Amino acid sequence: EVTNKSPESSGINAEYGAEIAGNYEDEDKPLKEAYLEQFTNALTMGGEVDEEGQEEEPSLGDLIMHFISLFWKVLFSLVPPRFFGSGYPAFVVSLIFIGILTAIVEQIASLLGCVWGIKQAVSGITLVALGTSLPDTFASRSAAIHDDSADAAIGNVTGSNSVNVFLGLGLPWLLAVIW
């Protein structure tokens, strides 16, 4: 049986769901204007949104986080808009960014392990695992805040841990057995 749940009945804030799904009216926007909007959003700092949907003044924590993440916001503004090329350019550029950032994280973990005198295997397990798990932690926190029942947060944690266990342990083991 297929049921069609509205965002309100599933406990998800309708405005937040629309923000995630994106505004498909943007498809009529010229590419240059869409890029300009992405950069403007990256450089603009806003506060939290209260229960009435009104934006509050940014706190000191919001200011600090904005300036810490400003480089990353501007960098990821380079990803083409979703509507351009049916989303394929955005997908490819995102994969390239993920590959580059993965290489950077690996190099930083190796350098930290060398400086701290930690074996490469230990630094790989701890530092790289920490680097891959923290974004999942923040995604779960965000999902728990915006979802009344926190189902998305629990699903995110479960999925993240499953991928870490099955790929993080299973794939190297499989490669070692085959090799």
C-alpha positions as CSV (number, residue, x, y, z in Angstrom):
1,E,0.0,0.0,0.0
2,V,1.4,3.4,-1.0
3,T,0.6,6.4,1.2
4,N,1.3,9.9,0.4
5,K,2.4,11.8,3.5
6,S,2.5,15.5,3.6
7,P,5.5,17.2,5.3
8,E,3.2,18.3,8.1
9,S,2.0,14.8,8.9
10,S,5.5,13.4,8.9
11,G,6.7,15.9,11.5
12,I,9.0,17.8,9.1
13,N,8.7,21.5,9.0
14,A,7.3,22.3,5.5
15,E,9.6,25.3,5.0
16,Y,12.6,23.3,5.9
17,G,11.6,20.5,3.5
18,A,11.1,23.1,0.7
19,E,14.6,24.5,1.5
20,I,16.1,21.0,1.2
21,A,14.3,20.1,-2.0
22,G,15.1,23.4,-3.5
23,N,13.1,26.0,-5.4
24,Y,12.5,24.7,-8.9
25,E,11.4,28.2,-10.0
26,D,15.1,28.9,-10.1
27,E,15.3,26.9,-13.4
28,D,14.2,30.1,-15.3
29,K,17.1,32.0,-13.8
30,P,20.1,32.8,-15.9
31,L,23.2,30.8,-14.9
32,K,25.2,34.0,-14.0
33,E,22.4,35.2,-11.7
34,A,22.2,31.8,-10.0
35,Y,26.0,31.8,-9.4
36,L,25.8,35.4,-8.0
37,E,23.0,34.3,-5.7
38,Q,25.1,31.3,-4.5
39,F,28.1,33.6,-3.7
40,T,25.8,36.2,-2.0
41,N,24.3,33.5,0.2
42,A,27.8,32.2,1.1
43,L,29.0,35.7,2.1
44,T,25.8,36.7,3.9
45,M,25.4,35.8,7.5
46,G,22.0,35.2,9.1
47,G,20.8,34.2,12.5
48,E,18.6,31.4,13.6
49,V,14.9,31.2,12.6
50,D,12.4,31.2,15.5
51,E,9.1,29.4,15.8
52,E,7.2,32.2,13.9
53,G,9.6,32.0,11.0
54,Q,11.2,35.3,11.8
55,E,15.0,35.6,11.6
56,E,16.7,36.4,14.8
57,E,19.8,38.6,15.2
58,P,23.0,36.6,14.8
59,S,24.6,35.5,18.0
60,L,28.3,35.7,18.8
61,G,28.5,31.9,18.0
62,D,26.8,32.5,14.6
63,L,29.4,35.2,13.9
64,I,32.3,33.0,14.8
65,M,31.0,30.0,12.8
66,H,30.4,32.2,9.8
67,F,34.0,33.4,9.7
68,I,35.4,30.0,10.4
69,S,33.4,28.4,7.5
70,L,33.6,31.4,5.1
71,F,36.3,29.8,3.0
72,W,34.3,26.6,2.6
73,K,31.1,28.4,1.8
74,V,32.8,30.4,-0.9
75,L,34.6,27.3,-2.2
76,F,31.4,25.3,-2.5
77,S,29.7,28.2,-4.2
78,L,31.7,27.2,-7.2
79,V,29.5,24.1,-7.6
80,P,27.1,24.7,-10.6
81,P,23.5,25.3,-9.7
82,R,21.3,22.2,-9.5
83,F,19.1,23.2,-12.5
84,F,22.1,23.6,-14.9
85,G,22.6,20.6,-17.1
86,S,19.9,18.5,-15.2
87,G,22.2,18.5,-12.2
88,Y,25.0,16.5,-13.8
89,P,27.6,19.3,-13.7
90,A,26.8,19.9,-10.0
91,F,27.2,16.1,-9.3
92,V,30.5,15.9,-11.2
93,V,32.0,19.0,-9.6
94,S,30.8,17.8,-6.1
95,L,32.6,14.4,-6.7
96,I,35.7,16.2,-7.7
97,F,35.6,18.4,-4.5
98,I,35.0,15.3,-2.4
99,G,38.0,13.6,-4.0
100,I,40.3,16.6,-3.4
101,L,39.1,17.1,0.2
102,T,39.6,13.4,0.9
103,A,43.2,13.6,-0.4
104,I,43.8,16.7,1.8
105,V,42.3,15.0,4.9
106,E,44.6,12.0,4.2
107,Q,47.7,14.1,3.9
108,I,46.9,16.1,7.1
109,A,46.2,12.9,9.0
110,S,49.6,11.5,7.8
111,L,51.4,14.7,8.8
112,L,49.8,14.9,12.2
113,G,50.6,11.2,12.8
114,C,54.2,11.9,11.8
115,V,54.5,14.9,14.0
116,W,52.9,13.2,17.0
117,G,54.9,10.0,16.5
118,I,51.8,7.9,15.9
119,K,51.9,4.9,13.6
120,Q,50.2,5.5,10.2
121,A,47.6,2.8,10.8
122,V,46.6,4.3,14.2
123,S,46.4,7.8,12.8
124,G,44.4,6.5,9.8
125,I,41.9,4.8,12.1
126,T,41.5,7.6,14.6
127,L,42.1,10.9,12.7
128,V,40.4,9.9,9.4
129,A,37.5,8.2,11.3
130,L,37.0,11.4,13.3
131,G,37.1,13.5,10.1
132,T,34.5,11.4,8.4
133,S,32.2,11.0,11.5
134,L,32.0,14.6,12.6
135,P,30.1,15.8,9.5
136,D,27.6,13.0,10.1
137,T,27.3,14.1,13.7
138,F,26.4,17.6,12.7
139,A,24.0,16.4,10.0
140,S,22.3,14.2,12.7
141,R,22.1,17.2,15.0
142,S,20.5,19.4,12.3
143,A,18.0,16.6,11.4
144,A,17.1,16.2,15.1
145,I,16.5,20.0,15.5
146,H,14.3,20.3,12.4
147,D,12.3,17.0,12.8
148,D,9.8,16.7,15.6
149,S,10.3,12.9,16.0
150,A,14.0,12.8,15.2
151,D,13.5,9.9,12.9
152,A,15.8,11.4,10.3
153,A,18.6,11.8,12.9
154,I,18.3,8.2,14.0
155,G,18.3,7.0,10.3
156,N,21.3,9.2,9.6
157,V,23.3,7.8,12.5
158,T,22.4,4.2,11.6
159,G,23.2,4.7,8.0
160,S,26.5,6.4,8.7
161,N,27.6,3.8,11.1
162,S,26.6,1.0,8.7
163,V,28.6,2.5,5.9
164,N,31.6,3.1,8.2
165,V,31.5,-0.5,9.4
166,F,30.7,-2.3,6.2
167,L,33.0,-0.2,3.9
168,G,35.6,0.9,6.5
169,L,36.2,-2.7,7.6
170,G,34.7,-4.8,4.9
171,L,36.2,-3.3,1.8
172,P,39.9,-3.3,3.0
173,W,39.3,-6.9,4.3
174,L,37.9,-7.9,0.9
175,L,40.8,-6.3,-0.9
176,A,43.3,-8.0,1.4
177,V,41.8,-11.4,0.7
178,I,41.7,-10.9,-3.0
179,W,45.2,-9.4,-3.2
